[in-house]
């Protein structure tokens, strides 16, 4: 080895160090993405795996995709700050944005709509023609008490119509699809879901949606939010936003969104969710008046 070869060897050595040090940093950086169990946990992971993989590839950050068996377990994880990136409902966001420190950055577009409304669905052959007909009936709400659209929003519809909680039997389903199926198979008289509930492919495969109709719909709200922790580095946030832009602007990206039952993923701000806060405040006021 001659002395004149030393500079070349040094250069190769430095490049080697830089490449592997960068790889080590990227491998150490990991974010946990939590997606709420709007559908069952197995389906949820299958739907969002391509999405998580895309974000990981575009950002160079390892993404650990998680969900939970039920809403209550998922919510415990949210409160514990388990998720760096989270996809959940409007009420989850309102209750965690300050306590956990979440910042909304995107929202779903589904079936071409960027808003979703509470909706009460019944069978066409049920004989139920008005909200007043629900007195003495069984109403099933999808997703638990923290479900902003399926529970809170639909309870407000009932309260506004003068239908008090003690005038009907209230039960909970694990998620909105299960609530819809319960009504279809006559295990309940009405279901509180969202106004896209009858358009979900999994539901259309399991039932004839032509036998159902929406008895009432409520105030439209911005669609389901995506958030990340405010404490994330600005560079990381920008990488995630950039990846989202590519999802919306490429054929491959749109296919990934389609697998997650979205037609687009749109930018979102905290101000948009003021209407959700207003509806939740109305719900709490109604509840207090019952005590």
Secondary structure, DSSP 8 states (H G I E B T S, - for coil): --GGGHHHHHHHHHHHHHHHHHHHHHHH-EEEEEE--SS-HHHHHHHHHHHHHHHHHHHT-EEEEE--SSHHHHHHHHHTT--SEEE--HHHHHHHTTTT-EEEEEEEEBTTBSEE-EEEEEEGGG---SGGGGTTSEEEEET-TT-IIIIIIHHHHHHHTT--GGGSEEEEESSHHHHHHHHHTTSSSEEEEETTGGG-HHHHHHS-GGGEEEEEE---EE--EEEEETTS-HHHHHHHHHHHHHHHHSHHHHHHHHHTT-SEEEE--GGGGHHHHHHHHHHHHHHHHT-
